[in-house]
């Protein structure tokens, strides 16, 4: 059901133009509804031959209606299904009997005369139609637990055909493009540890859908050993220290492309050794400084100061330390590492460790916490001010007001740059696990686990903010990467909150069971701004399970935001809106947002009872403006556990947009697609 109206929203203005379009193309496979019914559970595939050049966009299968999920796919192979070339998202089965169409995650171009296999697997097969016939079908011998893998695997064949077909378009014949290759961000590794290579390769499926990948060494003094040189994600081990450039190459059989990554492999030696009062006797005998459990910051600060301008490494041995003042790092190339448990026993100050206007500071492997009454203010356990090349990695922080904080230094006008916060665990958080403000650039927040917030009020897992006190003409944090973090059991407001930043990538994070005491306002991922000139926000490939609103993108009074992408996210068990994109204004001038893409998201398991609940909501309030948007290829299931969603997709007060190729299933209280007070919006049901 597609609804267009200009009367429901309270905003003034009429519906100028909404166009419903239907694409053209052909089908390949069996469009007949056969008489036999089978509920056999194994993954199966049926071959068919493309009658002409075309781009397969969707697969349609006839079933008897039921519950659970299904996955459909396209495989290549001459005598049996071999390599998967396209697949659908995991999709709810319609509850009623009939044809069900599911769009492929990425359409695939197939040449005339080429054999493809249409495959299916059900979580709980509701019954699909078949009859005896040729060319038969393949059976993988495994059901839902085997999923829809890249390689179909060994199979047996039998003489049956099924009511399943693929739809393709013939209006364009795409030209082969070289694969897109990303070798990953620069890495630093301590010799002799291995580097974890996290590459990405995507391809258009032309000419064959098969891409070979290879890692190789381009430069560096020593030898490099790869865990699997043909795997996109693998490891690299180096025979000696130095700087290495590694190359990831992808070849589709006709065109090749590559990307390089620089890895700094260094050997860390200990210059100063610190032991605690309860460290082992062997560690005390080795130590340059032994702490007595009271004012231990004095000995640790002395160890830091002993390194001087030449830098070096301090090892803090296993044991318990209590600090009664901030420990300060103001020289370059200082590393603090070890296994010690350091407790902040004072309130205020500049934090437990404060690195200020220095290069290449590192803090690794420590346990840190605030003792009761030692919080207060915003002073964190680790504070990075105006540093370049800082690394905070592999630490355990708990019972903390703020865990790790990065900022540019206002007094000297020095930006924080090239800062990596990785692989830390932070729990029992009272305000923010990781924070950032004031004109930082190239900050990487990756693979951290943040959980078990405590207290009430506005609580953040990861929070960034640009503030005019840094530079009113250019206050932005820029080139911010928030990737592959795991935030769970979060009784707070916003697990990820990005405010007023440019060139933001929020990718691959898992946010789980964030039910929040401030539930009406809680957003799992919140990206917004109230300063003009913002651009390039990307929220992609995140998984959100259990939240009020999944993703909220907002432009506030009098500002302009350009180029926003929300794609590839999975949002489940939400209570209000899965994806909410909004421009707001309390006066004139209003906010503007241009170039919004909301594509390829999977939205299901609505658990709320709110009015105006939506899978995807694009809303512009009075005195605002938004245009040039796409809402494409999203999968939205409306049936909820308590109530059904009001809307699948709801759009208001926008211009020049396309809503196309979305798979909207289940039941909705009001409409699958609803457009109001908008002009030049094209909707393809």
Residue pairs with C-beta under 8 A, 6 or more apart in sequence:
1 668
1 671
1 672
1 673
2 20
2 671
2 672
2 673
2 683
2 685
3 670
3 671
3 672
3 673
3 674
3 675
4 15
4 18
4 674
4 675
4 676
4 683
5 15
5 674
5 675
5 676
6 13
6 14
6 15
6 676
6 677
7 676
8 674
8 676
9 652
9 653
9 676
9 677
11 621
11 622
11 652
11 653
11 677
12 622
12 677
13 653
13 677
14 677
15 675
15 676
15 677
15 678
15 679
16 678
16 679
16 680
17 679
17 680
17 681
18 675
18 678
18 681
18 682
18 683
19 681
19 682
19 683
20 683
20 684
20 685
21 660
21 682
21 683
21 684
22 684
22 685
23 57
23 169
23 684
24 169
24 170
24 171
25 54
25 57
25 167
25 168
25 169
25 170
25 171
26 51
26 52
26 54
26 167
26 168
26 170
27 60
27 165
27 166
27 167
27 168
28 48
28 49
28 50
28 51
28 54
28 56
28 116
28 165
28 166
28 168
29 46
29 48
29 118
29 164
29 165
29 166
30 46
30 161
30 162
30 163
30 164
30 165
31 163
31 165
32 163
33 62
33 129
33 163
34 129
34 130
34 131
34 161
34 162
34 163
35 129
35 131
36 129
36 130
36 131
37 64
37 127
37 128
37 129
37 130
38 125
38 127
38 128
38 130
39 125
39 126
39 127
39 128
40 125
41 122
41 125
41 143
41 144
42 121
42 139
42 140
42 141
42 142
42 143
43 119
43 120
43 121
43 139
43 140
43 142
43 143
43 146
43 148
43 152
44 119
44 120
44 121
44 137
44 138
44 139
44 140
44 162
45 73
45 75
45 81
45 117
45 118
45 119
45 120
45 137
45 138
45 140
45 152
45 155
46 117
46 118
46 119
46 136
46 137
46 138
46 161
46 162
46 164
47 81
47 115
47 116
47 117
47 118
47 135
47 136
47 137
47 138
48 115
48 116
48 117
48 118
48 165
48 166
49 113
49 114
49 115
49 116
50 110
50 111
50 112
50 113
50 114
50 115
50 116
50 168
51 112
52 112
52 170
53 109
53 110
53 111
53 112
53 170
53 173
54 109
54 110
54 168
54 169
54 170
55 107
55 108
55 109
55 110
55 168
55 169
55 170
55 172
55 174
56 74
56 86
56 104
56 107
56 108
56 109
56 110
56 116
56 166
56 167
56 168
57 103
57 104
57 107
57 167
57 168
57 169
57 661
58 88
58 101
58 102
58 103
58 104
58 166
58 167
58 661
59 72
59 73
59 74
59 88
59 101
59 102
59 104
59 118
59 120
59 164
59 165
59 166
59 167
60 99
60 100
60 101
60 102
60 164
60 165
60 166
60 167
61 70
61 72
61 99
61 100
61 120
61 128
61 162
61 163
61 164
62 97
62 98
62 99
62 100
62 128
62 129
62 163
62 164
63 93
63 94
63 97
63 98
63 100
63 122
63 125
63 126
63 127
63 128
63 129
64 97
64 126
64 127
64 128
65 93
65 94
65 95
65 96
65 97
65 98
65 126
66 93
66 95
66 124
66 125
66 126
66 127
67 93
67 95
67 124
67 126
68 92
68 93
68 122
68 123
68 124
68 126
69 90
69 91
69 92
69 93
69 122
69 123
70 90
70 91
70 93
70 102
70 120
70 121
70 122
70 123
71 87
71 88
71 89
71 90
71 91
71 120
71 121
71 147
71 148
72 87
72 88
72 91
72 102
72 118
72 119
72 120
72 148
73 84
73 86
73 87
73 88
73 118
73 119
73 120
73 148
74 84
74 85
74 86
74 87
74 104
74 108
74 110
74 116
74 117
74 118
74 119
74 166
75 81
75 82
75 83
75 84
75 85
75 116
75 117
75 119
75 152
76 82
76 83
76 85
76 114
76 115
76 116
76 117
76 208
76 209
77 83
77 115
77 117
77 152
78 115
80 117
80 138
80 152
80 155
80 157
81 117
81 119
81 138
81 152
81 155
82 151
82 152
83 150
83 151
83 152
83 209
83 210
84 119
84 148
84 149
84 150
84 151
84 152
85 108
85 116
85 205
85 209
86 104
86 105
86 106
86 107
86 108
86 205
87 104
87 105
87 148
88 102
88 103
88 104
88 105
89 102
89 105
89 602
89 635
89 663
90 602
91 102
91 635
91 637
91 663
91 665
92 604
92 637
92 639
92 665
92 666
93 100
93 122
93 123
93 124
93 126
94 100
94 665
94 666
95 639
95 666
100 665
101 167
101 663
102 635
102 663
103 633
103 635
103 661
103 662
103 663
105 600
105 633
106 205
107 169
108 205
108 209
109 173
109 174
109 204
109 205
109 206
110 116
110 168
111 207
116 166
117 138
117 152
118 164
118 165
118 166
119 148
119 152
120 128
120 164
121 143
121 144
121 146
121 147
121 148
122 143
122 144
123 144
124 144
128 162
128 163
128 164
129 162
129 163
130 160
130 161
130 162
130 163
131 160
131 161
132 159
132 160
132 161
133 159
133 160
133 161
134 159
134 161
135 161
136 157
136 158
136 159
136 160
136 161
137 157
137 158
137 160
137 161
137 162
138 152
138 155
138 156
138 157
139 155
139 156
139 157
139 158
140 146
140 152
140 153
140 154
140 155
141 154
141 155
141 156
142 153
146 153
174 204
174 206
175 206
176 204
176 206
176 207
176 252
176 254
176 255
177 204
177 206
177 255
178 250
178 252
178 255
178 256
178 257
179 201
179 202
179 203
179 211
179 250
179 251
179 252
179 255
179 256
179 257
180 200
180 201
180 202
180 203
180 257
181 199
181 200
181 201
181 248
181 249
181 250
181 257
181 258
181 259
182 199
182 200
182 201
182 248
182 259
183 197
183 199
183 246
183 247
183 248
183 258
183 259
183 260
183 261
184 197
184 198
184 199
184 200
184 261
185 261
185 444
185 481
186 261
186 262
186 263
186 264
187 195
187 196
187 261
187 262
187 263
187 264
188 263
188 264
188 265
188 266
188 391
188 420
189 195
189 238
189 263
189 264
189 265
189 266
190 265
190 266
190 267
190 268
191 238
191 240
191 241
191 265
191 266
191 267
191 268
192 237
192 238
194 227
194 235
194 236
194 237
195 235
195 236
195 237
195 238
195 263
195 265
196 233
196 235
197 215
197 226
197 233
197 234
197 235
197 236
197 246
197 248
197 261
198 233
199 213
199 215
199 232
199 233
199 248
199 259
200 232
201 211
201 213
201 232
201 248
201 250
203 209
203 211
203 250
203 252
206 252
206 254
207 252
207 253
207 254
208 252
208 253
210 252
210 253
211 250
211 251
211 252
212 230
212 250
212 251
213 230
213 231
213 232
213 248
213 249
213 250
213 251
214 229
214 230
214 248
214 249
214 251
215 226
215 229
215 230
215 234
215 236
215 246
215 247
215 248
215 249
216 229
216 246
216 247
216 249
217 223
217 224
217 244
217 245
217 246
217 247
218 245
218 246
218 247
218 260
219 243
219 244
219 245
220 238
220 242
220 243
220 244
220 245
221 240
221 242
222 238
222 239
222 240
222 241
222 242
222 244
222 265
223 238
223 239
224 236
224 237
224 238
224 239
224 244
224 246
225 236
225 237
225 239
226 234
226 235
226 236
227 234
227 235
227 236
228 234
232 248
236 244
236 246
236 263
238 244
238 263
238 265
240 265
241 265
241 266
241 267
242 265
243 262
243 263
243 264
243 265
244 262
244 263
244 264
244 265
245 260
245 261
245 262
245 263
246 260
246 261
246 263
247 258
247 259
247 260
247 261
248 258
248 259
248 260
248 261
249 256
249 257
249 258
250 256
250 257
250 258
268 313
268 335
268 337
269 313
270 313
270 314
270 315
271 307
271 312
271 313
271 314
272 288
272 289
272 303
272 306
272 307
272 312
272 313
272 314
272 315
273 283
273 286
273 287
273 288
273 289
273 314
273 315
273 317
274 287
274 288
274 289
274 290
274 291
274 299
274 300
274 303
274 314
274 315
274 316
274 317
274 338
274 340
275 283
275 284
275 286
275 287
275 289
275 290
275 291
275 317
275 319
276 290
276 291
276 293
276 296
276 317
276 318
276 319
276 320
276 321
276 340
277 290
277 291
277 292
277 293
277 319
277 320
278 293
278 319
278 320
279 287
279 290
279 317
279 318
279 319
280 317
280 318
283 317
283 318
283 319
284 290
287 317
288 303
288 306
289 299
289 300
289 302
289 303
290 299
291 299
291 300
291 319
291 321
293 320
293 321
293 322
294 322
294 324
295 322
295 323
295 324
295 325
296 321
296 322
296 323
296 324
296 342
297 323
297 324
297 325
297 326
297 327
298 325
300 314
300 316
300 321
300 323
300 327
300 342
301 325
301 327
301 328
303 314
304 314
304 327
304 328
304 329
304 334
304 336
307 314
307 331
307 334
308 331
309 331
309 332
310 333
311 331
311 332
311 333
311 334
311 335
311 360
312 333
312 334
312 335
313 334
313 335
313 336
313 337
314 334
314 335
314 336
314 337
314 338
315 337
315 338
316 336
316 337
316 338
316 339
316 340
316 342
316 366
317 338
317 339
317 340
318 338
318 339
318 340
318 341
319 340
319 341
320 340
320 341
320 343
321 340
321 341
321 342
321 343
322 342
322 343
322 345
322 371
323 342
323 343
323 344
323 345
323 346
323 352
324 345
324 346
325 346
325 349
326 349
326 350
326 351
326 352
326 353
326 354
327 352
327 353
327 354
328 350
328 354
328 355
328 356
329 336
329 353
329 354
329 355
329 356
329 358
329 361
330 355
330 356
330 357
330 358
331 358
332 358
332 359
332 360
332 361
333 359
333 360
334 355
334 358
334 360
334 361
334 362
335 361
335 362
335 363
335 364
336 353
336 362
336 363
336 364
336 366
337 362
337 363
337 364
337 365
337 366
338 365
338 366
339 365
339 366
339 367
340 366
340 367
341 366
341 367
341 368
341 369
342 352
342 366
342 367
342 368
342 369
343 368
343 369
343 370
343 371
343 374
344 352
344 368
344 369
344 370
344 371
344 374
344 381
345 371
345 374
346 374
347 373
347 374
347 375
347 376
347 377
348 376
348 377
348 379
349 379
350 379
350 383
351 379
351 380
351 381
351 382
351 383
351 405
352 368
352 380
352 381
352 382
353 363
353 381
353 382
353 383
354 383
354 385
355 361
355 363
355 382
355 383
355 384
355 385
355 387
355 390
356 385
356 386
356 387
356 409
357 385
357 386
357 387
357 409
357 412
357 414
358 387
359 387
359 388
359 389
360 388
360 389
360 390
360 391
361 384
361 387
361 389
361 390
361 391
362 390
362 391
362 392
362 393
363 382
363 391
363 392
363 393
363 395
364 391
364 392
364 393
364 394
364 395
365 393
365 394
365 395
366 395
366 396
367 395
367 396
367 397
367 398
368 381
368 382
368 395
368 396
368 397
368 398
368 400
369 381
369 397
369 398
369 399
369 400
370 381
370 399
370 400
370 401
371 399
372 399
375 400
375 401
375 430
376 401
377 401
378 401
378 402
378 405
378 431
379 401
379 402
380 400
380 401
380 402
380 403
380 404
380 405
380 435
381 397
381 400
381 402
381 403
381 404
382 392
382 395
382 397
382 403
382 404
382 405
383 405
383 407
384 390
384 392
384 404
384 405
384 406
384 407
384 416
384 419
385 407
385 408
385 409
385 416
386 407
386 408
386 409
386 412
386 414
386 415
386 416
387 416
387 419
388 415
388 416
388 417
388 418
388 419
389 417
389 418
389 419
390 406
390 416
390 418
390 419
390 420
391 419
391 420
391 422
392 404
392 419
392 420
392 421
392 422
392 424
393 420
393 421
393 422
393 423
393 424
394 422
394 423
394 424
395 424
395 425
396 424
396 425
396 426
397 403
397 404
397 424
397 425
397 426
397 427
397 433
398 426
398 427
398 428
399 428
400 426
400 428
400 429
400 430
400 433
401 430
401 431
402 431
402 432
402 433
402 435
403 424
403 426
403 429
403 432
403 433
403 434
403 450
404 421
404 424
404 426
404 433
404 434
404 435
405 432
405 434
405 435
405 436
405 437
406 416
406 419
406 421
406 435
406 436
406 437
406 440
406 443
407 416
407 436
407 437
407 438
407 440
408 414
408 415
408 416
408 437
408 438
408 439
408 440
408 470
409 416
410 438
410 469
410 470
415 439
415 440
415 441
416 436
416 439
416 440
416 441
416 443
417 440
417 441
417 442
418 442
419 440
419 442
419 443
419 444
420 443
420 444
420 446
421 434
421 443
421 444
421 445
421 446
421 448
422 444
422 445
422 446
422 447
422 448
423 446
423 447
423 448
424 434
424 448
424 449
425 448
425 449
425 450
426 433
426 434
426 448
426 449
426 450
426 451
427 449
427 450
427 451
427 452
428 452
428 453
428 454
429 450
429 452
429 453
429 454
429 459
429 461
429 492
430 453
430 454
430 455
430 459
431 455
431 457
431 458
431 459
431 460
432 459
432 460
432 461
432 462
432 463
433 448
433 450
433 460
433 461
433 462
433 487
434 445
434 448
434 450
434 461
434 462
434 463
435 460
435 462
435 463
435 464
435 465
436 443
436 463
436 464
436 465
436 477
436 480
437 464
437 465
437 466
437 467
437 470
437 477
438 466
438 467
438 469
438 470
438 475
438 477
439 466
439 470
439 471
439 474
439 475
439 476
439 477
440 464
440 477
440 478
440 480
441 477
441 478
441 479
442 478
442 479
443 464
443 477
443 479
443 480
443 481
444 481
444 483
445 462
445 480
445 481
445 482
445 483
445 485
446 481
446 482
446 483
446 484
446 485
447 483
447 484
447 485
448 462
448 485
448 486
449 485
449 486
449 487
449 488
450 461
450 462
450 485
450 486
450 487
450 490
450 495
451 486
451 487
451 488
451 489
451 490
452 489
452 490
453 459
453 461
453 489
453 490
453 491
453 492
454 491
456 517
457 493
457 518
458 492
458 493
458 494
458 518
459 490
459 491
459 492
459 493
459 494
460 492
460 493
460 494
460 495
460 496
460 497
461 485
461 487
461 490
461 492
461 494
461 495
461 496
461 511
462 482
462 485
462 487
462 495
462 496
462 497
463 494
463 496
463 497
463 498
463 499
464 477
464 480
464 497
464 498
464 499
464 501
465 477
465 499
465 500
466 475
466 476
466 477
466 499
466 500
466 501
466 529
466 531
467 475
467 500
468 475
468 531
469 475
475 500
475 531
476 500
476 501
476 502
476 531
476 533
476 534
477 500
477 501
477 502
478 501
478 502
478 503
479 502
479 503
480 498
480 501
480 503
480 504
480 505
481 505
481 507
482 496
482 498
482 504
482 505
482 506
482 507
482 509
483 505
483 506
483 507
483 508
483 509
484 507
484 508
484 509
485 496
485 509
485 510
486 509
486 510
486 512
487 495
487 496
487 509
487 510
487 511
487 512
487 514
488 510
488 511
488 512
488 513
488 514
489 512
489 513
489 514
490 511
490 513
490 514
490 516
491 514
491 515
491 516
491 517
492 514
492 516
492 517
492 518
492 522
493 516
493 518
493 521
493 522
493 523
494 522
494 523
494 524
494 525
494 526
495 511
495 514
495 524
495 525
496 506
496 509
496 511
496 524
496 525
496 526
497 523
497 526
498 504
498 506
498 526
498 527
498 528
498 537
499 526
499 527
499 528
499 529
499 530
500 528
500 529
500 530
500 531
500 534
501 529
501 534
502 533
502 534
502 535
502 536
503 535
503 536
504 527
504 536
504 537
504 538
505 538
505 540
506 525
506 527
506 538
506 539
506 540
506 542
507 538
507 539
507 540
507 541
507 542
508 540
508 541
508 542
509 525
509 542
509 543
510 542
510 543
510 545
511 524
511 525
511 542
511 543
511 544
511 545
511 547
512 543
512 544
512 545
512 546
513 545
513 546
514 522
514 524
514 546
514 547
515 546
515 547
516 522
516 547
516 548
519 548
519 575
520 548
520 576
521 548
522 547
522 548
522 549
523 547
523 548
523 549
523 550
523 551
523 552
523 580
524 544
524 547
524 549
524 550
524 551
524 571
525 539
525 542
525 544
525 550
525 551
525 552
526 551
526 552
526 554
527 537
527 539
527 551
527 552
527 553
527 554
528 552
528 553
528 554
528 555
528 556
529 554
529 555
529 556
529 559
529 561
530 556
530 557
530 559
531 559
532 558
532 559
532 560
533 559
533 560
534 555
534 559
534 560
534 561
534 562
535 561
535 562
535 563
536 562
536 563
537 553
537 561
537 563
537 564
537 565
538 564
538 565
538 567
539 551
539 553
539 565
539 566
539 567
539 569
540 565
540 566
540 567
540 568
540 569
541 567
541 568
541 569
542 551
542 569
542 570
543 569
543 570
544 550
544 551
544 569
544 570
544 571
544 572
544 574
545 572
545 573
546 572
546 573
546 574
547 571
547 573
547 574
547 575
548 574
548 575
548 576
548 608
549 574
549 575
549 576
549 577
549 578
549 580
550 569
550 571
550 574
550 577
550 578
550 579
550 603
551 566
551 569
551 571
551 578
551 579
551 580
552 577
552 580
552 581
552 582
553 564
553 566
553 579
553 580
553 581
553 582
553 596
554 581
554 582
554 583
554 584
555 561
555 582
555 583
555 584
555 591
555 592
555 593
555 624
556 584
556 585
556 591
557 584
557 585
557 586
557 587
557 590
557 591
558 585
558 587
558 589
558 590
558 591
559 591
559 592
560 591
560 592
560 593
560 594
561 583
561 591
561 592
561 593
561 594
562 593
562 594
562 595
563 594
563 595
564 581
564 593
564 595
564 596
564 597
565 596
565 597
565 599
566 579
566 581
566 596
566 597
566 598
566 599
566 601
567 597
567 598
567 599
567 600
567 601
568 599
568 600
568 601
569 579
569 601
569 602
570 601
570 602
570 603
571 578
571 579
571 601
571 602
571 603
571 604
572 603
572 604
572 605
573 605
573 607
574 603
574 605
574 606
574 607
574 608
575 606
575 607
575 608
575 609
575 610
576 608
576 610
576 613
577 613
577 614
577 615
577 616
577 617
578 601
578 603
578 614
578 615
578 616
578 636
579 598
579 601
579 603
579 615
579 616
579 617
580 614
580 617
580 619
581 593
581 596
581 598
581 617
581 618
581 619
582 617
582 618
582 619
582 620
582 621
583 590
583 591
583 592
583 593
583 619
583 620
583 621
583 624
583 625
583 626
584 591
584 621
584 624
585 591
585 621
585 622
585 623
585 624
587 623
588 623
589 623
590 621
590 622
590 623
590 624
590 625
591 624
591 625
592 624
592 625
592 626
593 620
593 625
593 626
594 626
594 627
594 628
595 628
595 629
596 618
596 626
596 628
596 629
596 630
597 629
597 630
597 632
598 616
598 618
598 629
598 630
598 631
598 632
598 634
599 630
599 631
599 632
599 633
599 634
600 632
600 633
600 634
601 616
601 634
601 635
602 634
602 635
603 615
603 616
603 634
603 635
603 636
603 637
604 635
604 636
604 637
605 637
605 640
605 641
606 613
606 637
606 638
606 639
606 640
606 641
606 643
606 644
606 645
607 640
607 641
607 642
608 640
608 642
608 643
609 642
609 643
611 646
612 646
612 647
612 650
613 643
613 645
613 646
613 647
614 645
614 646
614 647
614 648
614 649
614 650
615 634
615 636
615 638
615 645
615 647
615 648
615 649
615 664
616 631
616 634
616 636
616 648
616 649
616 650
617 647
617 649
617 650
617 651
618 626
618 629
618 631
618 650
618 651
618 652
618 654
618 657
619 650
619 651
619 652
619 653
620 626
620 652
620 653
620 654
621 653
624 653
625 655
626 653
626 654
626 655
627 654
627 655
627 656
627 657
628 656
628 657
629 654
629 656
629 657
629 658
630 657
630 658
630 659
630 660
631 649
631 651
631 657
631 658
631 659
631 660
631 662
632 658
632 659
632 660
632 661
632 662
633 660
633 661
633 662
633 663
634 649
634 662
634 663
635 662
635 663
635 664
635 665
636 645
636 648
636 649
636 662
636 663
636 664
636 665
637 665
637 666
638 644
638 645
638 648
638 664
638 665
638 666
638 667
638 668
638 672
639 645
639 666
639 667
643 669
644 666
644 667
644 668
644 669
645 666
645 668
645 669
646 668
646 669
646 670
646 671
647 668
647 670
647 671
647 672
647 673
647 674
648 662
648 664
648 668
648 671
648 672
648 673
649 659
649 662
649 664
649 672
649 673
649 674
650 671
650 673
650 674
650 675
651 657
651 659
651 674
651 675
651 676
651 678
651 681
652 675
652 676
652 677
652 678
653 676
653 677
653 678
654 678
654 681
655 678
655 679
655 680
655 681
656 679
656 680
656 681
657 678
657 680
657 681
657 682
658 681
658 682
658 684
659 673
659 675
659 681
659 682
659 683
659 684
660 682
660 683
660 684
661 684
662 673
664 672
664 673
672 685
673 683
673 685
675 681
675 683
